[in-house]
Amino acid sequence: SLQASNPGQFENDGDALWQRGHVPETLVYHGRVGINTDAPDEALVVCGNAKVMGRVMHPSDSRAKQNIREVDTNEQLRRIKEMRLVEYDYKPEFASVMGIKNT
């Protein structure tokens, strides 16, 4: 259970604390956060739909990059040939939790 002890700081049953961030209107938690799960295995795990009303920035987004330039395709093809490519099936227990039908 999560309880607000004062604005900007939350306490749960353990020692973890939510705190105001250094940047205005931010909240910080050092650990893992789970929404609709009590066992998050990443920094943020959402089990269910998520709605985003703004942009989602990702490190591969061109808006986050600079100095973009062409590369030597022959060299890159040589490197690709050296890559280890695999196929896999999801474990049934993971697929059922994530709602994946075709494993």
C-alpha positions as a Markdown table, in Angstrom:
| # | Residue | x | y | z |
|---|---|---|---|---|
| 1 | Ser | 0.0 | 0.0 | 0.0 |
| 2 | Leu | 1.2 | 3.5 | -0.9 |
| 3 | Gln | 0.4 | 6.4 | 1.4 |
| 4 | Ala | 1.1 | 10.1 | 1.1 |
| 5 | Ser | 2.8 | 11.3 | 4.3 |
| 6 | Asn | 3.2 | 14.8 | 3.0 |
| 7 | Pro | 3.1 | 16.4 | -0.5 |
| 8 | Gly | 5.8 | 15.0 | -2.7 |
| 9 | Gln | 6.9 | 12.1 | -0.4 |
| 10 | Phe | 5.2 | 8.7 | -0.2 |
| 11 | Glu | 6.0 | 5.7 | 2.0 |
| 12 | Asn | 5.2 | 2.1 | 1.5 |
| 13 | Asp | 5.5 | -0.8 | 3.9 |
| 14 | Gly | 9.3 | -0.9 | 3.3 |
| 15 | Asp | 12.1 | 1.7 | 3.3 |
| 16 | Ala | 11.5 | 2.9 | -0.2 |
| 17 | Leu | 10.5 | 6.6 | -0.6 |
| 18 | Trp | 9.0 | 8.6 | -3.4 |
| 19 | Gln | 10.6 | 12.1 | -3.4 |
| 20 | Arg | 10.3 | 15.3 | -5.2 |
| 21 | Gly | 12.8 | 15.6 | -8.1 |
| 22 | His | 15.4 | 18.3 | -8.6 |
| 23 | Val | 13.4 | 19.5 | -11.6 |
| 24 | Pro | 10.1 | 21.2 | -10.9 |
| 25 | Glu | 7.0 | 18.9 | -11.1 |
| 26 | Thr | 9.0 | 15.7 | -11.0 |
| 27 | Leu | 8.7 | 12.6 | -8.7 |
| 28 | Val | 11.6 | 10.2 | -8.1 |
| 29 | Tyr | 11.6 | 6.6 | -7.0 |
| 30 | His | 14.8 | 4.6 | -6.9 |
| 31 | Gly | 13.7 | 1.0 | -7.6 |
| 32 | Arg | 11.1 | -0.8 | -9.6 |
| 33 | Val | 7.5 | 0.3 | -10.2 |
| 34 | Gly | 4.7 | -2.1 | -11.1 |
| 35 | Ile | 1.3 | -1.1 | -12.3 |
| 36 | Asn | -1.2 | -4.0 | -12.1 |
| 37 | Thr | 1.7 | -6.3 | -10.9 |
| 38 | Asp | 3.4 | -6.8 | -7.6 |
| 39 | Ala | 6.5 | -8.3 | -9.2 |
| 40 | Pro | 8.0 | -5.8 | -11.6 |
| 41 | Asp | 11.3 | -7.1 | -13.1 |
| 42 | Glu | 12.2 | -3.8 | -14.9 |
| 43 | Ala | 12.3 | -0.1 | -13.8 |
| 44 | Leu | 8.6 | 0.2 | -14.9 |
| 45 | Val | 6.3 | -2.6 | -15.7 |
| 46 | Val | 2.7 | -1.9 | -16.9 |
| 47 | Cys | 0.4 | -4.9 | -17.1 |
| 48 | Gly | -2.5 | -3.5 | -19.1 |
| 49 | Asn | -3.0 | -0.7 | -21.6 |
| 50 | Ala | -1.2 | 2.6 | -21.4 |
| 51 | Lys | -2.5 | 5.8 | -22.9 |
| 52 | Val | 0.0 | 8.5 | -23.9 |
| 53 | Met | -1.4 | 11.9 | -24.7 |
| 54 | Gly | 1.9 | 13.3 | -25.8 |
| 55 | Arg | 5.1 | 12.1 | -27.6 |
| 56 | Val | 7.1 | 9.1 | -26.5 |
| 57 | Met | 10.8 | 9.7 | -27.0 |
| 58 | His | 13.0 | 6.7 | -27.5 |
| 59 | Pro | 16.8 | 6.7 | -27.8 |
| 60 | Ser | 16.5 | 5.6 | -31.5 |
| 61 | Asp | 14.2 | 8.6 | -32.3 |
| 62 | Ser | 15.9 | 10.8 | -34.9 |
| 63 | Arg | 14.8 | 13.9 | -32.8 |
| 64 | Ala | 17.3 | 12.7 | -30.1 |
| 65 | Lys | 20.2 | 12.4 | -32.5 |
| 66 | Gln | 22.8 | 14.6 | -34.2 |
| 67 | Asn | 25.7 | 14.1 | -36.6 |
| 68 | Ile | 23.7 | 11.5 | -38.6 |
| 69 | Arg | 25.9 | 10.3 | -41.6 |
| 70 | Glu | 26.0 | 7.6 | -44.2 |
| 71 | Val | 28.2 | 4.5 | -43.5 |
| 72 | Asp | 30.1 | 2.2 | -45.7 |
| 73 | Thr | 27.5 | -0.4 | -46.6 |
| 74 | Asn | 30.1 | -3.1 | -47.6 |
| 75 | Glu | 31.7 | -2.9 | -44.2 |
| 76 | Gln | 28.3 | -3.0 | -42.5 |
| 77 | Leu | 27.2 | -6.1 | -44.5 |
| 78 | Arg | 30.4 | -7.8 | -43.5 |
| 79 | Arg | 29.6 | -7.0 | -39.8 |
| 80 | Ile | 26.0 | -8.3 | -40.2 |
| 81 | Lys | 27.3 | -11.6 | -41.6 |
| 82 | Glu | 29.2 | -12.0 | -38.4 |
| 83 | Met | 26.1 | -11.5 | -36.2 |
| 84 | Arg | 24.5 | -14.4 | -34.4 |
| 85 | Leu | 20.9 | -14.5 | -35.5 |
| 86 | Val | 18.3 | -16.6 | -33.5 |
| 87 | Glu | 14.7 | -17.6 | -33.6 |
| 88 | Tyr | 12.8 | -18.3 | -30.3 |
| 89 | Asp | 9.5 | -19.1 | -28.7 |
| 90 | Tyr | 8.3 | -17.3 | -25.6 |
| 91 | Lys | 8.0 | -19.4 | -22.5 |
| 92 | Pro | 4.3 | -20.2 | -22.0 |
| 93 | Glu | 4.1 | -18.7 | -18.5 |
| 94 | Phe | 5.6 | -15.4 | -19.9 |
| 95 | Ala | 3.3 | -15.4 | -22.9 |
| 96 | Ser | 0.1 | -15.9 | -20.8 |
| 97 | Val | 1.0 | -13.1 | -18.4 |
| 98 | Met | 1.8 | -10.7 | -21.3 |
| 99 | Gly | -1.2 | -11.7 | -23.3 |
| 100 | Ile | 0.8 | -13.0 | -26.2 |
| 101 | Lys | -1.2 | -15.5 | -28.2 |
| 102 | Asn | 1.3 | -16.6 | -30.9 |
| 103 | Thr | 4.5 | -17.6 | -29.0 |
